[in-house]
Amino acid sequence: MDFGSWIVPKAVEAVDAAHVLVDFISDAATQSLLARNVSTAPVIARGLTDLSEAEFLAVSSDIPPIVPRHDIYGTDGAWIGDRWNEIITQ
């Protein structure tokens, strides 16, 4: 759920089971359990969970997230890779 979406690939044979999994993972109660026990931010609206203020703030926040710019790897991927290697080998 890192990218905010789940898919069921065309090659999946157990489509119904995949839908059950997505429904389960997206359920408000499941999201609350994951936040409490695995320390992951809920992927559903905050108001749908039963997390307390403290529980929510322990795993997430109300500020807009920092969204990775994956698109730049298409145009600047080689430069980014070279620069990264240069930085980590210093």
DAUR-V932025 format. One record per helix or strand of 2 or more residues. SS is the DSSP state (alpha for helix, beta for strand). FROM is the first residue (numbers start at 0). TO is the last residue. If there is no record, write none. Layout:
SS;FROM;TO
SS;FROM;TO
This chain:
alpha;14;25
alpha;27;37
alpha;45;47
alpha;52;58
alpha;71;87
